[in-house]
Amino acid sequence: MNVYIVNLANQLGKLGVAVDIYTRSHKDKHAPSTIRLFENVNLIHLPVQNKDDYLAVLNFARIVSDYIDKKNLTYDLFHSHYYFSGLSALILKTKFKIPFIQTFHTLGEMKKRYVGLSDISRIKAEKQITIISDALIASTQLEKNHLEKYYKADPGKIHVITPGVNHHLFRPHDKIKSRRILNLPLNKKIVLFVGRIDPVKGLTFLIRAVGLLTRKYPDFKESINVLLIGGDINSRYFWHNKEVKKIVRLIKIKKLSGCVNFLGSVSHNKLPRFYSSADVVVLPSFYESFGLVVLEAMACGSAVLSSAVGGVQYLIRDGKNGIIFRSGNVADLSWKLYQLINNPGKRESLGKNAVYTGRNLCWEKQADKMKSLYEKIAV
């Protein structure tokens, strides 16, 4: 979501749209701070101290409102991301009498259906936001269908605008040079995962698939390196996370500690080098609203192996620019991973086609569509 917002704001700024991004401060809890990110784009950190979710929403909306009044700012509309911000936008819309657009990024109802994670208060909030918002942004036609079917959203106010990719940053790099820069082994096959360490991402299935292969092919363990990018591994809270503990325990059970590594969060500027270093980029998710990691990897010419969920099915043509496996099926994932790892010609072919596919989705075009919608809604 952060990647989405930063890239969209950057391109909107280039189009002459003045953008202020409001977010909670993680450092200074006593005073607002403003950073000039790009041309016409400001990032405003505000102190929100309540840990209770409901109070935090009320507090955030109040602090944003006070800041706007104090600075004597005027806006044409609010664009809120994720349901927490959407709840704040409900309050701000009422006070300032201006419209707001909502992008959910993920939906609670879909996490309940695909992973069994039920958050009743979240789903209730999303339904409220769906009704009161002036427009909804869906990343794919599938997400639009979900909003209509499960949230009873008005089809007339749902606009499908897919995310984009920054082709100046995400582009192919030489594999050997990239590995040397990142200090990665030159003599091993690298399998890469990028994303949140969250049950919806299906990481346990990737670990089980690798474990299955190491049992069937004993030499496989010595020839592979599985890199997991995501999360703050320097924080004790990370290692106490329920899903992280589950994955660590599974790695130990499968005796994979020597070939599976948590790298933690990686700066966005370094990600293209990791994508280019990888032999296979795996996305084992149960649910993805779009699959931005897949698009980034494709733009870097990576061979992608992914479950056919959410927006991924709009990006990957199985066998042409990527490989699809059946979501949650360890046997299918392990077999296709093994085939891909051992077929460099196929990986190269998939990567070349993936780059071509990725060129069609850029932030410049998507921001232009968003600007047109803003102009329509703000009238």
ZAZAFI-961510 format. One line per 10 residues: their letters; for each residue x, y, z of N, C-alpha, C, O. Coordinates in steps of 0.02 Angstrom, whole numbers, m for minus. Layout:
N
a	X Y Z X Y Z X Y Z X Y Z; ... .
***
This chain:
379
mnvyivnlan	41 m60 0 0 0 0 43 63 0 28 112 m35; 97 62 39 142 120 41 173 133 m28 179 190 m50; 192 78 m62 221 85 m129 169 116 m176 185 160 m215; 109 91 m172 54 117 m213 45 192 m203 43 230 m252; 39 213 m141 25 283 m125 83 328 m147 71 381 m176; 144 308 m132 202 350 m150 208 359 m225 218 415 m249; 200 305 m263 207 310 m335 149 348 m367 160 388 m413; 89 337 m342 31 373 m368 38 448 m354 27 489 m398; 58 465 m292 66 535 m274 120 569 m315 112 626 m337; 175 534 m326 230 561 m366 206 580 m436 220 635 m460 .
qlgklgvavd	170 535 m468 147 548 m536 92 600 m538 89 640 m585; 48 601 m487 m3 653 m484 29 722 m477 7 770 m507; 82 725 m436 119 788 m428 147 813 m494 146 873 m507; 173 766 m534 200 785 m600 146 810 m647 159 848 m694; 84 788 m634 27 809 m675 m4 875 m650 m54 899 m677; 27 903 m598 3 967 m572 m47 962 m517 m77 1013 m497; m58 902 m490 m104 893 m435 m67 902 m369 m17 868 m357; m91 947 m326 m61 957 m261 m85 902 m213 m145 894 m203; m39 865 m184 m56 807 m142 m25 815 m73 36 825 m67; m66 810 m22 m42 805 47 m59 736 73 m117 716 73 .
iytrshkdkh	m9 698 95 m19 631 122 m16 635 198 35 652 227; m72 620 231 m74 620 304 m65 549 330 m97 502 307; m20 541 379 m8 476 409 11 484 482 28 539 504; 7 430 519 26 432 590 102 436 597 138 404 560; 124 475 645 196 481 660 219 419 699 184 396 744; 277 394 681 305 337 717 363 357 762 390 316 799; 381 421 759 438 444 799 417 500 847 414 491 908; 403 558 819 385 616 860 311 613 878 268 620 834; 296 602 941 227 595 963 196 660 987 139 661 1011; 232 715 980 209 777 1010 192 833 961 154 878 977 .
apstirlfen	220 830 901 208 884 853 208 858 782 243 810 766; 167 889 739 166 868 668 232 885 634 268 930 656; 248 848 582 307 863 542 290 853 469 250 809 452; 320 894 426 305 891 354 369 879 315 420 912 327; 365 833 267 421 818 223 398 829 151 345 806 131; 439 865 113 424 874 42 450 812 5 511 804 m3; 406 769 m18 426 708 m51 445 719 m124 499 699 m146; 400 752 m161 410 764 m232 380 832 m250 354 867 m207; 384 849 m312 352 910 m336 277 905 m322 244 858 m343; 250 955 m286 179 959 m268 155 907 m218 95 901 m206 .
vnlihlpvqn	201 870 m187 182 816 m142 215 825 m73 276 829 m68; 173 828 m21 198 833 48 176 772 88 121 746 79; 220 748 132 204 695 179 199 727 248 247 755 273; 141 722 279 128 754 343 118 701 397 70 663 396; 165 699 445 161 652 501 124 686 558 140 742 577; 73 653 585 34 680 640 37 634 701 35 573 694; 42 663 761 45 622 822 m23 593 840 m70 631 855; m29 528 840 m90 493 860 m70 441 911 m37 392 895; m89 453 975 m62 412 1029 m108 356 1051 m85 310 1085; m172 358 1033 m217 305 1055 m200 239 1022 m191 236 961 .
kddylavlnf	m196 187 1061 m182 120 1034 m247 84 1016 m248 41 972; m302 102 1051 m366 73 1035 m387 94 964 m385 153 947; m406 45 923 m420 59 853 m472 113 843 m462 160 804; m529 107 877 m583 155 867 m563 225 890 m576 274 855; m530 229 948 m508 295 973 m454 324 927 m452 385 917; m412 281 899 m359 305 854 m390 336 791 m365 387 768; m443 306 765 m477 335 707 m506 403 723 m497 451 684; m541 408 779 m571 472 799 m517 524 811 m523 582 790; m463 504 844 m408 549 860 m374 573 796 m358 632 789; m362 526 749 m329 544 687 m371 594 647 m345 643 622 .
arivsdyidk	m436 580 642 m481 626 605 m481 695 637 m481 745 602; m481 697 704 m481 761 739 m417 799 728 m418 860 716; m360 764 731 m296 797 722 m287 822 651 m260 876 640; m309 782 601 m307 805 532 m350 867 524 m329 916 492; m410 865 553 m456 922 548 m425 985 580 m428 1039 550; m395 977 639 m364 1034 673 m306 1062 632 m296 1123 628; m267 1017 602 m210 1038 561 m233 1078 501 m205 1130 485; m285 1054 468 m313 1088 410 m337 1158 429 m324 1207 393; m372 1162 486 m398 1227 509 m341 1275 527 m342 1334 509; m291 1248 563 m235 1290 585 m195 1317 526 m174 1375 527 .
knltydlfhs	m185 1276 475 m146 1296 417 m189 1331 364 m164 1355 313; m255 1334 378 m301 1366 331 m296 1335 261 m292 1370 211; m296 1268 260 m291 1231 198 m359 1217 168 m409 1212 203; m361 1211 102 m423 1191 68 m407 1133 21 m356 1133 m12; m453 1086 18 m445 1028 m25 m508 1020 m68 m563 1041 m50; m498 988 m126 m555 973 m169 m585 905 m154 m644 893 m165; m543 859 m128 m569 794 m108 m518 758 m64 m459 776 m62; m542 707 m30 m499 661 8 m496 595 m29 m546 572 m56; m437 564 m30 m430 496 m57 m401 453 m1 m342 460 17; m442 410 28 m421 369 84 m402 299 62 m431 272 15 .
hyyfsglsal	m353 270 97 m327 204 80 m332 159 141 m313 178 197; m358 98 131 m369 50 183 m430 73 225 m449 132 222; m459 28 262 m522 46 294 m514 93 354 m559 132 368; m456 91 389 m445 138 444 m450 210 420 m485 251 449; m414 224 366 m416 292 338 m484 309 311 m506 366 313; m519 258 285 m586 269 261 m633 292 316 m676 335 305; m626 263 376 m667 284 433 m652 357 452 m698 395 469; m589 376 448 m571 446 461 m601 492 408 m624 547 423; m600 469 345 m626 509 290 m701 520 297 m727 572 276; m736 472 327 m808 481 339 m820 542 383 m866 582 371 .
ilktkfkipf	m779 550 434 m785 606 481 m765 671 447 m800 722 454; m710 670 409 m685 730 376 m732 753 321 m740 813 310; m763 707 286 m811 724 234 m869 765 263 m891 814 233; m893 743 321 m949 777 353 m931 848 373 m970 894 364; m871 856 401 m852 923 425 m837 971 368 m861 1028 368; m798 949 319 m774 994 267 m819 996 205 m808 1036 159; m870 952 204 m918 953 149 m885 943 81 m903 975 32; m836 898 79 m804 882 14 m806 806 5 m809 770 54; m804 782 m57 m810 711 m71 m747 672 m52 m693 700 m43; m755 607 m45 m696 565 m35 m701 501 m76 m755 473 m86 .
iqtfhtlgem	m642 480 m99 m635 419 m138 m599 367 m95 m553 384 m57; m620 305 m100 m591 252 m59 m558 198 m101 m586 173 m150; m496 179 m81 m462 120 m107 m450 74 m48 m414 93 m1; m477 14 m49 m471 m31 8 m404 m70 8 m376 m83 61; m379 m87 m51 m317 m127 m59 m329 m201 m42 m312 m244 m82; m356 m215 16 m379 m283 32 m448 m277 65 m465 m225 93; m486 m330 61 m554 m330 89 m560 m383 143 m540 m440 134; m589 m362 200 m598 m408 256 m642 m468 238 m629 m524 260; m693 m456 197 m738 m511 178 m701 m564 138 m715 m624 145; m653 m543 97 m616 m591 56 m564 m629 99 m552 m689 87 .
kkryvglsdi	m534 m596 148 m488 m631 193 m526 m684 233 m499 m737 248; m588 m668 251 m629 m716 287 m644 m777 243 m640 m834 267; m660 m765 180 m679 m819 135 m620 m861 112 m627 m922 104; m562 m830 102 m505 m866 75 m460 m896 129 m429 m948 118; m455 m862 186 m408 m884 237 m442 m901 303 m411 m931 347; m505 m883 311 m541 m896 373 m527 m846 428 m542 m859 486; m497 m788 410 m484 m736 459 m543 m688 461 m551 m646 417; m585 m695 512 m646 m655 517 m638 m596 563 m624 m604 623; m647 m536 536 m644 m474 574 m710 m437 562 m717 m398 515; m758 m450 606 m826 m425 596 m828 m349 597 m863 m319 556 .
srikaekqit	m791 m318 643 m792 m245 647 m762 m213 585 m786 m162 561; m710 m245 557 m680 m219 495 m729 m223 437 m738 m175 400; m760 m281 429 m808 m290 374 m866 m241 380 m888 m213 330; m890 m230 441 m944 m182 453 m921 m112 432 m959 m75 401; m859 m94 451 m832 m28 432 m826 m21 357 m843 31 329; m802 m73 324 m794 m71 251 m861 m62 216 m866 m26 166; m913 m94 242 m979 m87 212 m1005 m16 222 m1038 11 177; m991 14 279 m1012 83 291 m976 131 244 m1007 176 216; m911 120 236 m871 162 191 m896 154 119 m900 203 82; m912 93 100 m937 79 33 m999 120 17 m1007 145 m38 .
iisdaliast	m1043 125 66 m1106 161 56 m1096 236 52 m1125 269 9; m1054 264 96 m1049 337 104 m998 368 57 m1004 427 40; m947 331 37 m896 359 m8 m927 383 m74 m979 358 m95; m894 431 m105 m919 458 m168 m896 417 m228 m926 419 m281; m841 380 m219 m816 336 m272 m771 283 m241 m740 295 m189; m768 225 m272 m726 170 m249 m677 151 m305 m696 147 m363; m614 141 m287 m564 119 m335 m553 44 m326 m535 22 m272; m563 6 m379 m548 m66 m379 m487 m77 m424 m481 m47 m477; m442 m120 m402 m381 m132 m440 m394 m177 m501 m357 m174 m550; m446 m218 m497 m462 m263 m552 m538 m270 m558 m576 m249 m514 .
qleknhleky	m560 m299 m613 m630 m313 m622 m654 m362 m569 m712 m359 m547; m611 m409 m549 m629 m457 m497 m644 m421 m431 m693 m439 m398; m603 m372 m412 m616 m335 m351 m682 m297 m356 m719 m292 m308; m695 m270 m414 m759 m235 m426 m818 m284 m415 m868 m267 m384; m810 m344 m442 m862 m395 m432 m872 m412 m359 m928 m420 m336; m816 m416 m322 m820 m431 m250 m857 m375 m213 m898 m389 m169; m842 m313 m230 m874 m256 m198 m950 m256 m211 m990 m240 m167; m968 m275 m271 m1039 m277 m289 m1074 m335 m254 m1129 m327 m227; m1042 m393 m255 m1074 m454 m229 m1077 m457 m153 m1129 m472 m124; m1021 m441 m120 m1017 m451 m48 m1028 m387 m7 m1042 m390 52 .
ykadpgkihv	m1022 m329 m40 m1032 m266 m5 m1091 m226 m32 m1105 m171 m8; m1124 m254 m82 m1183 m221 m113 m1166 m150 m136 m1208 m105 m131; m1106 m141 m161 m1084 m75 m184 m1121 m56 m248 m1136 m99 m290; m1134 7 m256 m1165 34 m316 m1116 27 m374 m1062 58 m372; m1131 m13 m425 m1084 m23 m480 m1063 43 m514 m1008 48 m541; m1108 92 m512 m1095 156 m546 m1039 196 m515 m1011 240 m547; m1023 182 m451 m970 222 m420 m905 183 m409 m860 206 m375; m901 123 m439 m840 84 m436 m801 95 m501 m827 85 m556; m738 115 m494 m695 129 m551 m634 84 m549 m598 83 m499; m623 46 m601 m566 0 m604 m505 37 m631 m502 53 m690 .
itpgvnhhlf	m457 49 m587 m393 79 m606 m338 36 m575 m328 36 m515; m304 m1 m617 m252 m46 m592 m191 m8 m567 m178 48 m591; m154 m36 m520 m91 m6 m501 m42 m9 m559 m54 m42 m609; 13 26 m552 65 26 m604 131 4 m575 135 m18 m518; 182 11 m615 250 m5 m592 297 50 m617 288 76 m672; 346 66 m577 395 117 m595 449 85 m638 495 53 m612; 444 95 m704 491 62 m749 561 93 m748 608 63 m773; 567 152 m719 633 182 m711 672 144 m657 734 140 m660; 636 117 m609 667 80 m554 666 4 m568 717 m29 m563; 607 m21 m585 600 m93 m594 612 m112 m667 569 m106 m710 .
rphdkiksrr	673 m135 m678 695 m156 m745 746 m212 m737 775 m219 m683; 758 m251 m789 805 m307 m783 877 m284 m769 900 m235 m797; 911 m322 m727 983 m312 m714 1018 m379 m724 987 m432 m721; 1082 m376 m737 1122 m437 m744 1121 m477 m680 1133 m451 m626; 1106 m542 m686 1098 m585 m627 1162 m591 m587 1161 m583 m526; 1218 m606 m619 1281 m616 m584 1303 m552 m549 1323 m553 m491; 1299 m496 m585 1318 m432 m555 1274 m415 m495 1298 m391 m444; 1209 m428 m502 1162 m414 m448 1178 m456 m386 1176 m430 m330; 1194 m519 m396 1211 m562 m339 1274 m539 m305 1279 m542 m243; 1322 m517 m344 1384 m492 m314 1372 m429 m273 1400 m421 m219 .
ilnlplnkki	1331 m384 m300 1314 m323 m264 1279 m338 m198 1291 m305 m148; 1235 m388 m199 1196 m406 m139 1231 m458 m96 1204 m478 m44; 1290 m479 m117 1328 m530 m80 1288 m595 m73 1286 m626 m20; 1258 m616 m129 1220 m678 m130 1261 m732 m166 1303 m715 m208; 1251 m795 m149 1291 m849 m179 1281 m854 m255 1225 m847 m280; 1336 m865 m290 1332 m870 m363 1317 m941 m386 1295 m952 m443; 1328 m990 m342 1323 m1060 m362 1259 m1094 m339 1254 m1156 m341; 1210 m1055 m316 1147 m1085 m293 1087 m1058 m331 1089 m1002 m358; 1034 m1097 m333 970 m1074 m360 935 m1034 m306 928 m1056 m249; 913 m974 m324 881 m930 m275 806 m925 m288 785 m907 m343 .
vlfvgridpv	768 m941 m236 695 m934 m238 678 m875 m193 699 m872 m135; 640 m827 m220 627 m765 m184 554 m755 m168 511 m765 m211; 539 m736 m106 472 m715 m85 477 m643 m61 523 m626 m23; 430 m601 m83 427 m531 m60 356 m517 m37 309 m527 m75; 348 m492 24 281 m475 48 276 m476 123 325 m490 158; 217 m460 148 205 m462 221 208 m535 245 190 m581 209; 230 m543 307 228 m609 338 159 m615 370 148 m597 427; 112 m641 331 42 m641 349 11 m706 324 31 m731 271; m37 m735 361 m67 m799 340 m94 m798 268 m92 m848 233; m119 m740 247 m148 m735 180 m96 m745 125 m114 m761 68 .
kgltflirav	m32 m735 142 21 m741 92 42 m813 78 80 m826 31; 19 m860 119 31 m931 105 103 m954 109 122 m1002 75; 143 m920 150 214 m938 154 226 m1009 179 275 m1041 160; 182 m1033 222 191 m1101 248 189 m1152 192 222 m1204 196; 151 m1138 139 148 m1185 83 213 m1185 43 232 m1237 16; 246 m1128 39 311 m1126 5 361 m1167 45 400 m1205 16; 361 m1159 111 408 m1197 154 395 m1271 148 441 m1311 143; 331 m1290 149 314 m1362 143 334 m1389 75 357 m1446 69; 326 m1348 22 344 m1370 m45 419 m1382 m51 441 m1431 m81; 459 m1337 m21 532 m1345 m21 550 m1406 20 595 m1444 2 .
glltrkypdf	516 m1415 77 529 m1474 119 514 m1539 82 551 m1588 89; 461 m1539 43 443 m1598 4 498 m1615 m47 514 m1674 m57; 525 m1564 m78 578 m1574 m128 643 m1598 m97 679 m1638 m126; 659 m1572 m37 722 m1593 m4 717 m1665 20 769 m1700 24; 657 m1689 35 649 m1759 54 654 m1805 m8 683 m1859 m5; 625 m1781 m63 625 m1821 m124 692 m1820 m160 713 m1870 m188; 724 m1761 m158 789 m1753 m191 838 m1726 m139 843 m1665 m131; 875 m1769 m105 920 m1749 m51 970 m1693 m69 988 m1653 m27; 992 m1692 m131 1041 m1641 m152 1010 m1572 m161 1045 m1522 m165; 943 m1571 m163 909 m1508 m177 923 m1456 m122 930 m1396 m136 .
kesinvllig	928 m1479 m60 939 m1434 m3 1005 m1396 m10 1010 m1338 10; 1055 m1429 m37 1121 m1398 m44 1125 m1350 m102 1171 m1309 m106; 1078 m1354 m148 1082 m1314 m209 1034 m1255 m210 1034 m1216 m259; 994 m1247 m158 942 m1195 m159 949 m1147 m100 971 m1167 m45; 929 m1084 m111 927 m1034 m58 861 m997 m64 848 m964 m114; 819 m1004 m13 753 m971 m12 758 m907 29 773 m909 89; 746 m851 m3 751 m785 30 682 m756 42 641 m752 m4; 669 m737 104 604 m709 123 613 m635 141 644 m619 191; 586 m591 99 591 m519 110 525 m493 137 473 m502 106; 529 m459 194 469 m430 224 473 m431 300 497 m479 330 .
gdinsryfwh	450 m376 331 448 m372 404 512 m344 434 565 m344 402; 507 m320 495 564 m292 531 596 m344 575 575 m353 632; 645 m379 548 676 m435 585 717 m411 645 737 m451 686; 730 m346 649 768 m319 705 723 m302 765 747 m282 818; 658 m310 755 610 m296 809 590 m361 842 576 m412 809; 588 m360 909 568 m421 945 494 m437 931 474 m495 936; 455 m386 915 385 m397 900 377 m441 837 329 m479 832; 424 m435 791 421 m476 730 424 m550 748 384 m590 724; 473 m568 789 483 m639 806 429 m666 852 422 m727 860; 390 m621 884 334 m643 926 269 m647 887 218 m670 913 .
nkevkkivrl	272 m625 824 213 m629 781 192 m702 772 234 m745 761; 127 m714 778 101 m783 775 120 m818 710 141 m876 711; 114 m784 654 129 m815 589 204 m827 581 224 m878 554; 244 m780 605 317 m788 601 339 m848 642 379 m889 620; 312 m854 703 329 m911 746 308 m977 713 343 m1028 719; 252 m976 679 228 m1036 644 276 m1056 588 291 m1115 579; 300 m1006 551 346 m1019 495 414 m1043 521 443 m1090 493; 439 m1010 573 503 m1029 603 501 m1101 628 547 m1140 618; 445 m1118 660 436 m1187 685 435 m1237 628 464 m1291 632; 401 m1219 573 396 m1263 515 465 m1272 482 482 m1327 460 .
ikikklsgcv	504 m1219 478 571 m1223 449 614 m1271 490 653 m1310 462; 607 m1268 556 645 m1313 600 623 m1385 590 665 m1430 586; 558 m1396 588 531 m1464 579 554 m1495 513 572 m1553 510; 554 m1454 460 573 m1478 394 649 m1479 384 674 m1497 330; 686 m1457 436 759 m1455 434 785 m1413 375 828 m1434 337; 757 m1353 370 774 m1308 315 811 m1245 338 818 m1197 300; 834 m1244 400 866 m1184 427 927 m1162 387 943 m1102 386; 959 m1208 354 1019 m1190 316 1005 m1161 247 1049 m1132 216; 943 m1168 224 929 m1143 156 871 m1094 152 856 m1069 98; 839 m1078 208 785 m1028 209 807 m971 254 825 m981 312 .
nflgsvshnk	806 m909 227 831 m851 265 781 m794 265 756 m774 213; 767 m768 325 729 m706 332 776 m647 321 824 m639 357; 762 m606 271 803 m547 259 772 m484 288 806 m432 292; 709 m487 309 675 m428 335 656 m380 279 655 m398 220; 641 m319 298 622 m269 248 684 m247 209 739 m244 236; 673 m231 146 727 m210 101 706 m145 68 648 m138 48; 752 m97 63 734 m33 31 709 m45 m40 733 m91 m74; 662 m4 m60 630 m13 m126 682 m10 m182 675 m44 m233; 733 31 m173 784 38 m225 825 m25 m235 854 m36 m289; 827 m68 m184 866 m130 m190 825 m188 m218 854 m237 m243 .
lprfyssadv	759 m183 m216 717 m238 m237 731 m261 m309 732 m321 m321; 740 m215 m358 754 m239 m426 815 m285 m430 816 m331 m471; 866 m272 m389 925 m315 m388 907 m385 m361 933 m435 m385; 863 m387 m311 842 m452 m284 801 m490 m335 810 m550 m345; 755 m455 m368 715 m488 m420 760 m515 m475 750 m571 m499; 809 m475 m494 854 m496 m548 901 m553 m526 924 m592 m568; 915 m558 m462 958 m611 m436 923 m678 m432 954 m730 m436; 856 m675 m426 818 m736 m414 811 m779 m477 806 m753 m532; 811 m844 m467 795 m890 m521 719 m896 m528 693 m900 m583; 685 m895 m471 612 m898 m471 586 m852 m415 611 m854 m359 .
vvlpsfyesf	536 m812 m431 500 m772 m381 433 m806 m369 394 m817 m416; 420 m823 m306 359 m861 m289 311 m818 m250 330 m785 m201; 248 m819 m270 194 m786 m234 142 m839 m218 100 m855 m260; 144 m868 m157 99 m924 m140 34 m902 m107 3 m942 m71; 12 m841 m117 m45 m811 m81 m111 m849 m91 m122 m880 m142; m153 m843 m40 m222 m866 m45 m266 m811 m74 m317 m824 m106; m245 m749 m63 m285 m692 m85 m240 m632 m99 m197 m616 m58; m249 m601 m156 m214 m539 m174 m265 m494 m210 m297 m515 m257; m271 m432 m187 m316 m387 m223 m290 m372 m292 m328 m362 m340; m223 m369 m299 m194 m358 m365 m132 m402 m376 m131 m442 m423 .
glvvleamac	m81 m396 m333 m19 m433 m343 36 m389 m369 66 m403 m421; 49 m334 m334 99 m286 m356 169 m315 m359 209 m297 m402; 184 m362 m314 249 m395 m314 259 m432 m380 314 m431 m408; 207 m465 m404 211 m501 m468 228 m452 m525 270 m467 m567; 194 m394 m525 207 m345 m578 278 m318 m574 310 m309 m626; 302 m304 m514 371 m280 m506 421 m333 m531 469 m317 m566; 409 m395 m511 454 m449 m531 454 m458 m607 507 m469 m638; 396 m454 m637 390 m461 m709 427 m405 m745 460 m416 m796; 422 m344 m718 457 m287 m749 532 m297 m747 568 m268 m788; 556 m337 m698 628 m351 m693 649 m413 m732 707 m433 m730 .
gsavlssavg	601 m443 m767 618 m501 m808 624 m565 m768 658 m612 m790; 591 m569 m710 595 m629 m668 548 m683 m693 497 m669 m725; 567 m746 m679 521 m802 m690 477 m807 m629 502 m819 m574; 412 m797 m637 366 m794 m581 324 m858 m577 297 m882 m627; 319 m884 m516 277 m942 m501 226 m919 m449 245 m902 m393; 162 m919 m467 112 m889 m423 47 m929 m422 30 m963 m470; 12 m923 m367 m56 m949 m365 m101 m901 m404 m87 m842 m408; m153 m928 m434 m197 m888 m477 m251 m855 m434 m309 m876 m436; m232 m804 m396 m279 m771 m352 m284 m697 m368 m236 m667 m392; m343 m669 m356 m352 m597 m364 m328 m571 m430 m342 m599 m483 .
gvqylirdgk	m292 m515 m427 m269 m482 m488 m215 m519 m525 m200 m502 m583; m184 m569 m493 m129 m605 m526 m153 m638 m590 m116 m641 m639; m216 m661 m591 m242 m695 m650 m249 m648 m710 m256 m670 m767; m247 m582 m697 m249 m533 m751 m179 m516 m777 m171 m486 m829; m128 m538 m739 m59 m523 m758 m24 m582 m791 11 m574 m841; m35 m642 m764 1 m701 m787 m40 m742 m836 m97 m761 m823; m9 m757 m894 m36 m805 m941 6 m869 m932 64 m871 m952; m25 m919 m903 11 m978 m881 53 m1009 m937 27 m1026 m990; 117 m1016 m923 162 m1046 m971 192 m997 m1020 238 m1015 m1057; 165 m936 m1022 189 m886 m1070 234 m834 m1036 292 m825 m1056 .
ngiifrsgnv	207 m800 m986 247 m749 m951 254 m764 m876 275 m721 m837; 235 m824 m856 238 m845 m787 207 m914 m781 179 m940 m830; 211 m944 m722 182 m1010 m710 132 m1004 m652 145 m970 m602; 75 m1037 m661 22 m1037 m610 19 m1105 m577 25 m1157 m610; 10 m1106 m510 m3 m1168 m475 m68 m1162 m436 m92 m1106 m424; m96 m1218 m417 m160 m1218 m382 m150 m1194 m310 m111 m1223 m272; m185 m1141 m292 m177 m1110 m226 m187 m1161 m170 m237 m1198 m169; m139 m1162 m123 m144 m1207 m66 m125 m1279 m80 m130 m1321 m36; m103 m1293 m141 m85 m1362 m160 m9 m1370 m158 26 m1349 m204; 15 m1400 m105 88 m1407 m94 120 m1450 m149 174 m1434 m173 .
adlswklyql	87 m1504 m168 115 m1548 m219 123 m1513 m286 174 m1520 m320; 72 m1474 m305 75 m1438 m369 129 m1384 m367 166 m1375 m415; 133 m1348 m311 185 m1296 m303 255 m1327 m306 298 m1301 m341; 265 m1381 m270 332 m1411 m267 353 m1438 m336 411 m1429 m356; 307 m1471 m371 324 m1499 m436 341 m1445 m487 390 m1451 m524; 301 m1391 m488 313 m1338 m536 375 m1297 m518 410 m1272 m563; 388 m1291 m454 449 m1257 m433 510 m1297 m454 559 m1269 m479; 508 m1362 m445 564 m1406 m464 576 m1403 m540 633 m1399 m562; 522 m1406 m578 528 m1403 m651 559 m1337 m673 603 m1336 m717; 537 m1283 m643 561 m1217 m662 634 m1207 m643 674 m1179 m681 .
innpgkresl	651 m1229 m582 720 m1223 m558 769 m1258 m604 826 m1236 m613; 746 m1313 m634 791 m1354 m675 783 m1342 m750 807 m1382 m790; 751 m1287 m768 741 m1272 m839 759 m1199 m853 715 m1156 m858; 824 m1184 m859 846 m1114 m870 818 m1083 m934 804 m1023 m936; 809 m1124 m985 781 m1098 m1047 710 m1073 m1038 691 m1021 m1065; 670 m1111 m1000 601 m1091 m987 600 m1027 m945 559 m983 m957; 644 m1023 m895 646 m963 m853 663 m901 m895 633 m848 m885; 710 m909 m940 729 m853 m983 672 m831 m1027 659 m771 m1036; 637 m879 m1056 580 m864 m1099 524 m829 m1061 496 m780 m1085; 508 m854 m1001 457 m823 m959 476 m752 m942 435 m706 m943 .
gknavytgrn	540 m742 m924 564 m676 m905 558 m625 m960 537 m568 m949; 576 m645 m1021 572 m599 m1078 500 m579 m1092 486 m520 m1105; 455 m627 m1090 384 m612 m1101 355 m570 m1044 311 m528 m1055; 380 m582 m983 356 m545 m925 373 m471 m931 332 m428 m915; 434 m456 m954 454 m386 m963 407 m351 m1012 386 m295 m1001; 391 m385 m1066 346 m357 m1116 277 m343 m1086 247 m291 m1099; 252 m389 m1045 187 m380 m1012 188 m320 m965 142 m280 m964; 242 m315 m927 247 m262 m877 248 m192 m907 229 m144 m873; 270 m186 m969 274 m120 m1000 206 m87 m1010 201 m26 m1015; 154 m128 m1011 88 m101 m1024 57 m67 m963 7 m31 m968 .
lcwekqadkm	87 m78 m904 60 m49 m843 112 m3 m810 159 m28 m779; 103 61 m818 150 109 m788 111 160 m747 52 173 m760; 143 188 m696 110 236 m652 89 299 m689 40 331 m670; 126 318 m740 109 378 m778 38 373 m805 m2 420 m799; 22 316 m837 m44 307 m866 m98 300 m813 m153 327 m820; m82 264 m759 m132 253 m707 m147 317 m669 m204 329 m649; m97 358 m657 m107 422 m623 m150 469 m665 m190 508 m639; m141 466 m730 m181 508 m775 m255 488 m771 m299 531 m772; m268 423 m765 m337 400 m757 m365 423 m690 m423 443 m685; m324 421 m638 m346 442 m572 m361 517 m572 m410 539 m542 .
kslyekiav	m319 556 m604 m329 628 m608 m395 644 m642 m432 688 m620; m411 608 m695 m475 619 m730 m534 604 m684 m584 639 m685; m527 552 m644 m580 535 m596 m586 588 m543 m642 608 m524; m529 612 m517 m531 666 m467 m570 726 m493 m613 754 m459; m555 745 m555 m587 803 m585 m662 794 m592 m701 841 m586; m681 732 m604 m753 717 m610 m788 719 m543 m843 746 m537; m756 689 m492 m786 684 m425 m786 751 m389 m833 767 m352; m734 790 m400 m727 854 m362 m771 910 m388 m775 962 m356; m805 900 m444 m848 953 m473 m906 966 m426 m948 1009 m441 .
***
